[in-house]
Amino acid sequence: MDDRISMLSDDILSHILSFLPTEDAFTTTLLSKRWNQIWLLVPNLNINDQRFINRGKPYFRFRDMVYSLICAKIKHRQPIKKFCLKCHGNSTNEPLEDEVVEWLMAAENYGMEHLEFQGSDTLKFYNFIFGFSNLVVLKLKAIHVNYFLPVDFPSLKTLHLNNVFIYEHWFLRELVNSCPILEDFQAKNISVGYWSENYNGRFKRLTNLVRADIADLNSCDVPLEAFSNVQFLRAEEMFGHVPVFRNLNHVELVFQRNVDWCWVFGVLEKFPKLRILVLEMPQLLTSVRSFISILSVSPECLSSKFKECTITNYGGQKYELQFAQYIMLNSTNLQRMTIYNSSSMNHEEKLAMQMELLSFPRSSASCQIYFK
């Protein structure tokens, strides 16, 4: 049988290896002499200490492996464009902070443009990462930012922050303001240690931003005005004043505890170009506010470009049913209504709910209803 894989070019083979953890890509050097160099052509490192921990290997083996991989890259002068590093730590609490500094600095010196770093409670985060001014993508998870120096990210287009503790609330604002061409922003589970009353800085409007995924806006002190240029918005616990989003065509609203239907209808007025609406209902509905008084009002977006509506965790509550009915009756170009049933509903309840929704009139003759 022909060895078709070996017939592929080095560029194609290295591209295939780029989807593997670097540890696995390195093992291909055992295949033949030709494969000794191919893994080096992969312009990224993807390293996760959890693989060593799960196998019961001594933690120093993990550190030795990372050093070997980086040194091989440096020896052969191969770039490290992308570095994905997950350091969960180890049960013996062996010091690792200094090694992480060396690894990241080495990657920075060899052209790193994309950094994904996940830390842990036992690993201190070094704020020097905010000095990597050549980054295009920065994704940080499970870290503590205890101090913050003025930074400048002139090339950064993607910034994702997940489960991040910041000592002072203005850190986040200054970080975002340092990214003038930011296109993709995500902030989830942000904790603030201290609120400074003496800070008067403001969020700059991000004119290049296309996508924003933000949870708990109030605790992050994030004004929606800064993101009003986006085309995609996913927001959890978004209440209060909402500016007009003139470019927004896809919005996902996540409700954790309650739903103010008057607010939902009011906010739809702020999305004149909306095409796709996703509502994620709370697992446990604690309160609800009726929208009966505004049923005669039809937001502009429903009669123009609006094409798809999705309701997840749908429990068949009175106001959920009324909302779905209202959307189908007033959306003249609606193509698709998708309902994801709540896991708490039994088979009979789901069937009755589906039959009721299917019986509602629809303004759009091409509207299809899907149940998941």
C-alpha positions, 0 to 999 in steps of 0.5 A: 500500500502506498504511503500517501501521507508521506507524499504530501508536502512539508507545508501540508504535513506541518499544517496537519500537525498544527491541530495537535498538541505539540507533545503529540506533534513531536512524537512524529519524529519517530516515524522517519528521518524526514519527519525529524524536522516537520514538527518544527515547521509548525508555527505554534506551540500548544502545551497543557500540563494537565496531560502530565498530571492526569498520567501521574508523571512527575511535574518536572518532566513537564517543565523539561519537555517545554524547555526542550520544545522551545529550545529546539525552536530557537536552535533551528530559528523557527518562529513561534507565532501562536502559543497556547499554554495551560498551567494548572499547577501541581499538588506539590506546589513546585515553583513554576512562575519563573519558568512561565516568564522565560517561556513566554519571553522566548516566544515573544522574541520569536514572533509571537502574535497569538497568546492563549494563557490559562493559569490557576489559583496557585500560579501568580500572573506576571503582568509583563504579558501586557507589554507584548505589543506585537500581539494580535490575539490575547486570550487569558483565563483563570488569572489574577491581575494585581497591578497594571502598567500603561500598555499599548496594543496597536495590533491587537484585534482579539481580546478574551478575558475569562475568570479574571480577577482585577485588583482595581476596576479601572484596569479593564478600562485602561486595557480596552482603551489600549486596543485601538483596532480591537475587533473581537472582545469577550469578558466573562466572570470578571471579579473586581477587588477594589473600586477607586473613586478617584479614577475619572477615565472613560471607555473609548468608543471602539470603532473597529469592534465587530463582536462583543461577548460580555457577562454582567456588564454592571460589575465590570463597569462596562458602558454599552456605548463603547461597543455600539458599533458591533455586528454581533452582541452576546450579553448576560444580565444587560439592563438599564439604558441601551444605546442604538446599535446601528450595525447590529444584526445578531444579538444573544440575550442571556437571562440568569434570574428574571425577564423584563419583557417590557425591557426586551421589546424596548431594546429591540427598538435599538437594533434597527438592522437585526436579523438574528435574535437568541433569547436564553431563558433562566433555568429558574424563573424568579420573576417576570414583567408583562408586556401586554401594554405594549403588544400594539407596538411593533419594533422596526426591526421585525418588519424589515431584515429580521429572519431568525428567532431562537428561544433556549430553555423554553419552559412554556410559561405564559409570557414566553408563549405570548412572546413567540406568538408576537414574533411570528405574527409581526415578523413579516420576513421571518424564516426560522423560529427555533425552540429549545425545550427546557429539560424540566418539561415532560413528553406530554408538556412538550407535545402540548406546547409544540401543538400550540405554537404550531397553531399560531398565525404567521405573517411570513409564509416561509416561516418554519418552526423547529423544536430541539 
